Amino acid sequence: MTDTISVMLDYHKLDLLAEEIEKAGELAAEMQKSVHRSFKSDGSVLTEADTTISRIIVNKIHELFPEAAVISEEEDAEDKRSAEWIFVLDPIDGTDVYSQGLPSFAVSLGLLNSRREPVGAYISAPRFGIGGGSLFVRMDPGKMPMMNGKEIMKPENKDEIHEITIGSKGPKEFDFSSFSGKIRVLGSTILHLLSPVLLSSIEAAVVQKCYVWDIAASHAVIKALGMDAEDTKGNRFVYTDDFIFGKEQLKDYLYAGTDEGRKELRRMLPPLGQNNL
């Protein structure tokens, strides 16, 4: 395998990009005080922070890594399928809660390599600091993930499921009759997917029908720490070009956690109308 990381992804440039994501989180927090809530044609929430931050970050990526592809929720997709690196941006993940003044939102930038594997993450959650302050997660390709400058340790004792994160439509979409644990709803898929490796009491996450920008960054982090995501049939999740460049919504649900944890989730928490596996 050719070490294209050293050829293209200059770590000094990644320092600059990471700084830009962290500043974008701070900007989002400042704009939240006076943000105006509007809606897209599909009914999803949009704010001026989404579009402002998208323009800032996309321009910075083009400046630093002009050969890379950039996929942003708020921009037309760049159909550069032969690019060695694909940056995936969600300028505000959790726009609905963000627009209501709640703290659990994030500016999220994921990085996929040419094999469509999630290998990098830059996540700024300025009002979601664990124990106070802000939260910034960084994982450069080939390195371990860091939280606020300190390496995130591989979590232990996450096979038995007692507490999960899930989207707000979970009660309408899943059969909870065999699940006796607790659920947490944060309003941000990125933070849902990160929670099993950041929060000691949460073992796993359930991701409802999502887009590539909802999961790419957090998926990179959990994979680096021994977890993964799979669909309701137990297939490991893989990124297709339609999902990335076509911006197609994932049609299935995802269970995220350890190998045993995902197996337990599929058994205990199947989609409504589906028999327990």
C-alpha positions in Angstrom: 0.0 0.0 0.0 1.4 3.4 -1.0 1.7 5.9 1.8 -0.4 8.6 0.1 -1.0 10.2 3.5 2.5 11.6 3.5 2.2 12.6 -0.1 -1.1 14.6 0.1 -2.2 15.1 3.6 0.4 17.4 5.0 -0.1 17.4 8.8 0.7 21.1 9.0 -2.2 21.7 6.7 -4.4 19.4 8.8 -3.4 21.6 11.8 -4.8 24.6 9.9 -8.0 22.7 9.0 -8.5 21.5 12.5 -8.2 25.1 13.8 -10.8 26.2 11.2 -13.3 23.5 12.4 -12.8 24.5 16.0 -13.3 28.2 15.1 -16.4 27.2 13.2 -17.8 25.6 16.3 -17.2 28.8 18.2 -18.8 30.8 15.5 -21.9 28.5 15.6 -22.2 29.0 19.3 -22.0 32.8 18.9 -24.6 32.7 16.0 -26.9 30.5 18.0 -27.9 33.5 20.2 -29.8 35.1 17.3 -30.3 32.3 14.8 -33.3 32.3 12.5 -35.1 29.0 11.9 -36.2 28.2 8.3 -37.0 25.0 6.4 -35.8 23.2 3.3 -38.2 21.7 0.7 -38.0 18.3 2.5 -39.0 19.8 5.8 -35.6 19.7 7.4 -34.4 22.7 9.4 -32.0 25.2 8.0 -30.2 28.2 9.6 -27.9 30.9 8.3 -25.2 29.2 10.5 -25.4 26.1 8.3 -24.7 28.0 5.0 -22.2 30.4 6.5 -20.0 27.7 8.1 -20.4 25.5 5.0 -18.9 28.2 2.8 -16.1 28.9 5.2 -15.0 25.3 5.6 -15.4 24.3 1.9 -13.3 27.2 0.8 -10.6 26.3 3.4 -10.5 22.7 2.1 -10.2 23.9 -1.5 -7.4 26.2 -0.4 -5.4 23.5 1.5 -6.3 20.3 -0.4 -7.4 21.3 -4.0 -7.2 17.8 -5.3 -9.6 16.4 -2.7 -13.3 15.9 -3.1 -15.6 17.8 -0.8 -19.1 16.7 0.1 -21.2 19.2 2.2 -24.8 18.9 3.2 -25.4 22.5 2.1 -23.4 22.5 -1.2 -23.8 20.7 -4.6 -21.8 17.5 -4.5 -18.4 17.5 -6.2 -18.3 14.4 -8.4 -14.6 13.8 -8.1 -14.8 10.0 -7.6 -11.1 9.4 -8.4 -9.9 11.7 -5.6 -7.6 10.1 -3.1 -9.4 11.8 -0.3 -13.0 12.8 0.3 -13.9 15.4 2.9 -17.5 15.1 4.2 -18.9 18.2 6.0 -21.9 18.7 8.2 -21.7 22.4 9.0 -24.3 22.0 11.8 -25.2 18.5 12.8 -28.3 18.7 15.0 -29.7 21.8 13.3 -33.1 21.3 14.8 -31.9 21.4 18.4 -29.4 24.1 17.5 -32.2 26.3 16.2 -34.0 25.9 19.5 -31.0 27.0 21.6 -30.1 23.5 22.9 -26.4 22.6 23.4 -26.0 19.2 21.6 -24.9 20.2 18.1 -21.6 19.8 16.3 -19.6 21.1 13.3 -18.5 17.8 11.8 -15.9 17.1 9.1 -15.1 13.4 8.2 -12.4 12.1 5.9 -12.7 9.1 3.6 -9.8 7.6 1.7 -9.9 6.3 -1.9 -11.3 3.0 -0.7 -14.2 4.8 0.8 -13.1 4.0 4.4 -13.6 6.6 7.2 -10.1 7.5 8.4 -10.3 11.0 9.8 -12.5 13.2 11.9 -12.7 16.8 13.1 -15.7 17.5 15.4 -16.4 20.7 17.3 -19.2 20.6 19.8 -18.7 24.0 21.6 -21.5 23.5 24.2 -21.1 19.8 24.7 -18.0 19.7 26.8 -17.7 16.7 29.0 -17.4 18.2 32.5 -17.7 21.7 31.2 -16.2 23.8 28.4 -16.2 22.7 24.8 -15.6 19.4 23.1 -13.2 19.0 20.2 -12.4 15.6 18.7 -9.6 15.3 16.2 -8.3 12.2 14.4 -5.8 12.5 11.6 -5.4 9.6 9.2 -3.0 7.1 10.6 -3.3 8.5 14.2 -5.4 7.8 17.2 -8.4 10.0 18.0 -7.9 12.9 20.5 -10.4 14.7 22.6 -9.4 18.2 23.7 -5.8 17.3 23.0 -5.7 14.0 24.9 -5.8 10.6 23.4 -9.2 8.8 23.7 -8.7 5.5 25.4 -10.3 2.4 24.0 -13.5 1.8 26.0 -14.0 -1.3 28.1 -17.1 -3.3 29.2 -19.3 -2.2 26.4 -20.7 -5.6 25.3 -23.7 -5.6 27.6 -26.2 -3.0 26.6 -27.7 -0.9 29.4 -27.9 2.5 27.8 -28.0 3.8 24.2 -28.3 6.9 22.2 -31.0 7.0 19.5 -32.9 9.6 17.4 -36.1 11.2 18.5 -38.2 9.0 16.2 -36.9 5.9 17.8 -40.2 5.0 19.6 -42.1 5.2 16.3 -39.6 3.1 14.4 -38.3 0.3 16.8 -39.8 -2.4 18.9 -38.7 -1.7 22.5 -40.6 -4.7 24.0 -37.4 -6.6 24.6 -35.3 -3.6 25.6 -35.1 -2.8 29.3 -32.3 -0.3 29.2 -32.2 3.5 29.1 -32.3 5.7 26.0 -30.7 9.1 25.5 -31.7 11.5 22.7 -29.3 14.3 22.0 -30.5 15.6 18.7 -27.2 15.1 16.8 -26.4 11.9 15.0 -22.7 12.7 15.1 -22.8 13.0 18.9 -25.1 9.9 19.2 -22.4 7.8 17.3 -19.6 9.3 19.4 -21.2 8.7 22.7 -20.2 5.0 23.2 -16.5 5.9 23.1 -16.8 9.2 25.0 -19.4 8.5 27.7 -18.7 5.7 30.2 -22.4 4.9 30.8 -23.4 4.5 27.1 -22.6 1.3 25.4 -24.0 1.7 21.9 -25.9 3.9 19.5 -28.7 3.4 17.0 -28.6 5.5 13.8 -31.8 6.1 11.9 -31.9 6.6 8.2 -29.1 9.0 7.6 -26.8 10.7 5.1 -23.0 10.4 4.7 -22.3 13.7 6.6 -24.3 12.4 9.6 -21.9 9.6 10.3 -18.6 9.8 8.5 -16.6 11.6 11.2 -17.9 9.7 14.2 -17.7 6.4 12.3 -13.9 7.0 11.8 -13.5 7.6 15.5 -15.4 4.5 16.8 -13.7 2.3 14.2 -10.3 3.4 15.5 -11.4 2.5 19.0 -12.6 -1.1 18.2 -16.2 -0.5 17.4 -18.1 -0.4 14.2 -21.6 -0.1 12.6 -23.8 -2.6 10.9 -27.3 -2.8 9.4 -30.3 -4.7 10.7 -29.1 -7.9 8.9 -25.7 -7.8 10.6 -23.8 -6.6 7.6 -20.9 -4.2 8.3 -21.6 -0.8 6.9 -19.7 0.3 3.8 -19.7 3.6 1.9 -21.0 3.5 -1.6 -20.6 6.1 -4.3 -24.3 6.7 -4.4 -24.3 7.3 -0.6 -21.3 9.7 -0.9 -21.5 11.5 -4.2 -25.2 10.9 -4.9 -26.1 12.1 -1.4 -28.6 9.3 -1.1 -30.3 8.6 2.2 -29.4 5.3 3.8 -32.5 3.1 3.6 -31.7 0.9 6.5 -30.9 1.5 10.2 -27.5 1.1 11.8 -26.4 -0.4 15.1 -23.1 0.9 16.4 -21.0 -0.6 19.2 -18.7 -3.6 19.8 -19.3 -6.8 17.9 -21.2 -8.3 20.8 -23.0 -5.1 21.6 -24.3 -4.8 18.0 -25.5 -8.4 18.1 -27.4 -7.7 21.3 -28.9 -4.5 19.8 -30.2 -6.4 16.8 -31.8 -9.0 19.1 -33.3 -6.6 21.6 -34.2 -3.6 19.4 -35.5 -4.6 16.0 -37.3 -2.2 13.7 -41.1 -2.4 14.2 -42.6 -5.1 12.1 -39.3 -7.1 12.0 -39.0 -10.3 14.0 -36.2 -10.4 16.5 -33.0 -11.8 15.0 
